[in-house]
Amino acid sequence: MDSAPSDRRVDDALALKILIAGGFGVGKTTLVGSVSEIRPLRTEEQLSEVGTSVDDTGGVDEKATTTVAMDFGRITIRAGLAVYLFGTPGQDRFWFLWDELATGALGAVVLADTRRLQDCFPAVDYFEHRSIPFIVAVNCFPQSRSYGAHEVARALDLDQGTPVVLCDARDRDSGKEVLIRLVEYAGRVHTARLLDTVGTEPVG
């Protein structure tokens, strides 16, 4: 897969790259599909008996398919500016793909399911260790317990200031609000880092 920085130009258009990450069955494919203006590229396969022996499906027993490479969608913000969405695979055995997908990303959305909140830890750790700005979006499943943003932030031991939002991955407007929050937050983080870099450069 070709990888490039988040500000690369494709056909004279500025393309921003955003990752949608999280645990197995948390709604990554659903979110990409709900906000994408194009028919999303999906790499889903049926779950097999062999796969269930290595994938933890507790709490999402009704799920019949799994992403084995990535999901891809696109949103055009305006002429010359587009957002590319890459949904990461959730199972441990496909995490080797994350480094390639994360190259050049502006930031990431970590989707969370309060029924399996611990499944977020690997994604949170991944982006924290690589200094990739991210927000946590709690996908409000009907059967899940209601948690406030502060409770989720404490449970995941997030760095102070990391945004936590509630969403419905099935709803287009809700998904767009999540992406807006991420872009705003990532913009502030990248700007602060740039100013820090400029401030530490020698003068003269």
Contacts in CASP RR format, 6 or more apart in sequence:
PFRMAT RR
TARGET T0000
AUTHOR 0000-0000-0000
METHOD contacts of the structure
MODEL  1
MDSAPSDRRVDDALALKILIAGGFGVGKTTLVGSVSEIRPLRTEEQLSEV
GTSVDDTGGVDEKATTTVAMDFGRITIRAGLAVYLFGTPGQDRFWFLWDE
LATGALGAVVLADTRRLQDCFPAVDYFEHRSIPFIVAVNCFPQSRSYGAH
EVARALDLDQGTPVVLCDARDRDSGKEVLIRLVEYAGRVHTARLLDTVGT
EPVG
1 100 0 8 1.000
1 101 0 8 1.000
3 100 0 8 1.000
3 103 0 8 1.000
3 104 0 8 1.000
4 103 0 8 1.000
4 104 0 8 1.000
5 103 0 8 1.000
5 104 0 8 1.000
6 15 0 8 1.000
6 16 0 8 1.000
6 17 0 8 1.000
6 104 0 8 1.000
6 105 0 8 1.000
6 106 0 8 1.000
6 107 0 8 1.000
7 14 0 8 1.000
7 15 0 8 1.000
7 16 0 8 1.000
8 15 0 8 1.000
9 15 0 8 1.000
10 82 0 8 1.000
12 80 0 8 1.000
13 80 0 8 1.000
13 81 0 8 1.000
13 82 0 8 1.000
14 80 0 8 1.000
14 81 0 8 1.000
14 82 0 8 1.000
15 82 0 8 1.000
15 83 0 8 1.000
15 84 0 8 1.000
16 81 0 8 1.000
16 82 0 8 1.000
16 83 0 8 1.000
16 84 0 8 1.000
16 106 0 8 1.000
16 183 0 8 1.000
17 83 0 8 1.000
17 84 0 8 1.000
17 86 0 8 1.000
17 104 0 8 1.000
17 105 0 8 1.000
17 106 0 8 1.000
17 107 0 8 1.000
18 83 0 8 1.000
18 84 0 8 1.000
18 85 0 8 1.000
18 86 0 8 1.000
18 105 0 8 1.000
18 106 0 8 1.000
18 107 0 8 1.000
18 108 0 8 1.000
18 109 0 8 1.000
18 179 0 8 1.000
18 182 0 8 1.000
18 183 0 8 1.000
19 85 0 8 1.000
19 86 0 8 1.000
19 87 0 8 1.000
19 88 0 8 1.000
19 101 0 8 1.000
19 102 0 8 1.000
19 105 0 8 1.000
19 107 0 8 1.000
19 108 0 8 1.000
19 109 0 8 1.000
19 132 0 8 1.000
20 28 0 8 1.000
20 31 0 8 1.000
20 32 0 8 1.000
20 71 0 8 1.000
20 85 0 8 1.000
20 86 0 8 1.000
20 87 0 8 1.000
20 88 0 8 1.000
20 108 0 8 1.000
20 109 0 8 1.000
20 111 0 8 1.000
21 28 0 8 1.000
21 87 0 8 1.000
21 88 0 8 1.000
21 90 0 8 1.000
21 98 0 8 1.000
21 108 0 8 1.000
21 109 0 8 1.000
21 110 0 8 1.000
21 111 0 8 1.000
21 123 0 8 1.000
21 126 0 8 1.000
21 127 0 8 1.000
21 134 0 8 1.000
22 28 0 8 1.000
22 88 0 8 1.000
22 90 0 8 1.000
22 110 0 8 1.000
22 111 0 8 1.000
22 112 0 8 1.000
22 119 0 8 1.000
22 120 0 8 1.000
22 122 0 8 1.000
22 123 0 8 1.000
23 90 0 8 1.000
23 111 0 8 1.000
23 113 0 8 1.000
23 116 0 8 1.000
23 119 0 8 1.000
23 120 0 8 1.000
23 122 0 8 1.000
23 123 0 8 1.000
24 55 0 8 1.000
24 56 0 8 1.000
24 57 0 8 1.000
24 60 0 8 1.000
24 63 0 8 1.000
24 66 0 8 1.000
24 90 0 8 1.000
24 91 0 8 1.000
24 119 0 8 1.000
25 60 0 8 1.000
25 63 0 8 1.000
25 66 0 8 1.000
25 90 0 8 1.000
25 113 0 8 1.000
26 90 0 8 1.000
26 111 0 8 1.000
26 112 0 8 1.000
26 113 0 8 1.000
26 116 0 8 1.000
26 119 0 8 1.000
26 139 0 8 1.000
27 111 0 8 1.000
27 113 0 8 1.000
27 139 0 8 1.000
27 169 0 8 1.000
28 67 0 8 1.000
28 71 0 8 1.000
28 87 0 8 1.000
28 88 0 8 1.000
28 90 0 8 1.000
28 111 0 8 1.000
28 169 0 8 1.000
29 40 0 8 1.000
29 42 0 8 1.000
29 44 0 8 1.000
29 67 0 8 1.000
29 71 0 8 1.000
29 87 0 8 1.000
30 169 0 8 1.000
30 170 0 8 1.000
31 109 0 8 1.000
31 111 0 8 1.000
31 137 0 8 1.000
31 139 0 8 1.000
31 167 0 8 1.000
31 169 0 8 1.000
31 175 0 8 1.000
31 178 0 8 1.000
32 40 0 8 1.000
32 71 0 8 1.000
32 72 0 8 1.000
32 73 0 8 1.000
32 85 0 8 1.000
32 87 0 8 1.000
33 40 0 8 1.000
33 71 0 8 1.000
33 73 0 8 1.000
34 169 0 8 1.000
34 170 0 8 1.000
34 171 0 8 1.000
34 172 0 8 1.000
34 175 0 8 1.000
35 75 0 8 1.000
35 85 0 8 1.000
35 172 0 8 1.000
35 175 0 8 1.000
35 176 0 8 1.000
35 179 0 8 1.000
36 73 0 8 1.000
36 74 0 8 1.000
36 75 0 8 1.000
36 85 0 8 1.000
37 74 0 8 1.000
37 75 0 8 1.000
37 76 0 8 1.000
38 73 0 8 1.000
38 74 0 8 1.000
40 71 0 8 1.000
40 72 0 8 1.000
40 73 0 8 1.000
40 85 0 8 1.000
41 70 0 8 1.000
41 71 0 8 1.000
41 72 0 8 1.000
41 73 0 8 1.000
42 67 0 8 1.000
42 71 0 8 1.000
43 67 0 8 1.000
43 68 0 8 1.000
43 69 0 8 1.000
43 70 0 8 1.000
43 71 0 8 1.000
44 65 0 8 1.000
44 66 0 8 1.000
44 67 0 8 1.000
44 68 0 8 1.000
45 65 0 8 1.000
45 66 0 8 1.000
45 68 0 8 1.000
46 64 0 8 1.000
46 65 0 8 1.000
47 55 0 8 1.000
47 57 0 8 1.000
47 63 0 8 1.000
47 64 0 8 1.000
47 65 0 8 1.000
47 66 0 8 1.000
54 91 0 8 1.000
54 92 0 8 1.000
54 93 0 8 1.000
55 66 0 8 1.000
55 91 0 8 1.000
55 93 0 8 1.000
57 63 0 8 1.000
58 116 0 8 1.000
59 115 0 8 1.000
59 116 0 8 1.000
60 113 0 8 1.000
60 116 0 8 1.000
66 89 0 8 1.000
66 90 0 8 1.000
66 91 0 8 1.000
67 87 0 8 1.000
67 88 0 8 1.000
67 89 0 8 1.000
67 90 0 8 1.000
67 94 0 8 1.000
68 89 0 8 1.000
68 94 0 8 1.000
69 89 0 8 1.000
69 94 0 8 1.000
69 97 0 8 1.000
70 86 0 8 1.000
70 87 0 8 1.000
70 88 0 8 1.000
70 89 0 8 1.000
70 97 0 8 1.000
70 101 0 8 1.000
71 85 0 8 1.000
71 86 0 8 1.000
71 87 0 8 1.000
72 84 0 8 1.000
72 85 0 8 1.000
72 86 0 8 1.000
72 87 0 8 1.000
73 84 0 8 1.000
73 85 0 8 1.000
73 86 0 8 1.000
74 82 0 8 1.000
74 83 0 8 1.000
74 84 0 8 1.000
74 85 0 8 1.000
75 82 0 8 1.000
75 83 0 8 1.000
75 85 0 8 1.000
75 176 0 8 1.000
75 179 0 8 1.000
76 82 0 8 1.000
77 83 0 8 1.000
83 179 0 8 1.000
83 183 0 8 1.000
85 179 0 8 1.000
86 101 0 8 1.000
86 105 0 8 1.000
87 101 0 8 1.000
88 97 0 8 1.000
88 98 0 8 1.000
88 101 0 8 1.000
88 123 0 8 1.000
89 95 0 8 1.000
89 97 0 8 1.000
92 122 0 8 1.000
95 122 0 8 1.000
98 126 0 8 1.000
102 108 0 8 1.000
102 126 0 8 1.000
102 130 0 8 1.000
102 132 0 8 1.000
105 132 0 8 1.000
106 133 0 8 1.000
106 183 0 8 1.000
106 186 0 8 1.000
106 187 0 8 1.000
106 190 0 8 1.000
107 127 0 8 1.000
107 132 0 8 1.000
107 133 0 8 1.000
107 134 0 8 1.000
107 182 0 8 1.000
107 186 0 8 1.000
108 123 0 8 1.000
108 127 0 8 1.000
108 132 0 8 1.000
108 133 0 8 1.000
108 134 0 8 1.000
108 135 0 8 1.000
108 182 0 8 1.000
109 134 0 8 1.000
109 135 0 8 1.000
109 136 0 8 1.000
109 137 0 8 1.000
109 178 0 8 1.000
109 179 0 8 1.000
109 182 0 8 1.000
110 120 0 8 1.000
110 123 0 8 1.000
110 124 0 8 1.000
110 127 0 8 1.000
110 134 0 8 1.000
110 135 0 8 1.000
110 136 0 8 1.000
110 137 0 8 1.000
111 136 0 8 1.000
111 137 0 8 1.000
111 138 0 8 1.000
111 139 0 8 1.000
111 169 0 8 1.000
112 119 0 8 1.000
112 120 0 8 1.000
112 136 0 8 1.000
112 137 0 8 1.000
112 138 0 8 1.000
112 139 0 8 1.000
112 152 0 8 1.000
112 156 0 8 1.000
113 119 0 8 1.000
113 138 0 8 1.000
113 139 0 8 1.000
113 141 0 8 1.000
113 144 0 8 1.000
114 138 0 8 1.000
114 141 0 8 1.000
114 144 0 8 1.000
114 145 0 8 1.000
114 146 0 8 1.000
114 147 0 8 1.000
114 152 0 8 1.000
115 141 0 8 1.000
115 143 0 8 1.000
115 144 0 8 1.000
115 145 0 8 1.000
117 152 0 8 1.000
117 155 0 8 1.000
117 156 0 8 1.000
120 136 0 8 1.000
120 156 0 8 1.000
121 156 0 8 1.000
123 134 0 8 1.000
124 134 0 8 1.000
124 136 0 8 1.000
124 156 0 8 1.000
124 158 0 8 1.000
126 132 0 8 1.000
127 133 0 8 1.000
127 134 0 8 1.000
128 159 0 8 1.000
133 182 0 8 1.000
133 185 0 8 1.000
133 186 0 8 1.000
133 187 0 8 1.000
133 189 0 8 1.000
133 190 0 8 1.000
134 162 0 8 1.000
134 182 0 8 1.000
135 162 0 8 1.000
135 163 0 8 1.000
135 164 0 8 1.000
135 165 0 8 1.000
135 178 0 8 1.000
135 181 0 8 1.000
135 182 0 8 1.000
135 185 0 8 1.000
136 152 0 8 1.000
136 153 0 8 1.000
136 156 0 8 1.000
136 158 0 8 1.000
136 162 0 8 1.000
136 163 0 8 1.000
136 164 0 8 1.000
136 165 0 8 1.000
137 164 0 8 1.000
137 165 0 8 1.000
137 166 0 8 1.000
137 167 0 8 1.000
137 169 0 8 1.000
137 175 0 8 1.000
137 178 0 8 1.000
138 147 0 8 1.000
138 148 0 8 1.000
138 149 0 8 1.000
138 152 0 8 1.000
138 164 0 8 1.000
138 165 0 8 1.000
138 166 0 8 1.000
138 167 0 8 1.000
139 167 0 8 1.000
139 168 0 8 1.000
139 169 0 8 1.000
140 146 0 8 1.000
140 166 0 8 1.000
140 167 0 8 1.000
140 168 0 8 1.000
147 155 0 8 1.000
148 164 0 8 1.000
148 166 0 8 1.000
149 164 0 8 1.000
149 165 0 8 1.000
149 166 0 8 1.000
150 164 0 8 1.000
152 164 0 8 1.000
153 162 0 8 1.000
153 164 0 8 1.000
158 164 0 8 1.000
163 181 0 8 1.000
163 182 0 8 1.000
163 185 0 8 1.000
165 177 0 8 1.000
165 178 0 8 1.000
165 181 0 8 1.000
167 174 0 8 1.000
167 175 0 8 1.000
167 177 0 8 1.000
167 178 0 8 1.000
168 174 0 8 1.000
168 175 0 8 1.000
169 175 0 8 1.000
END
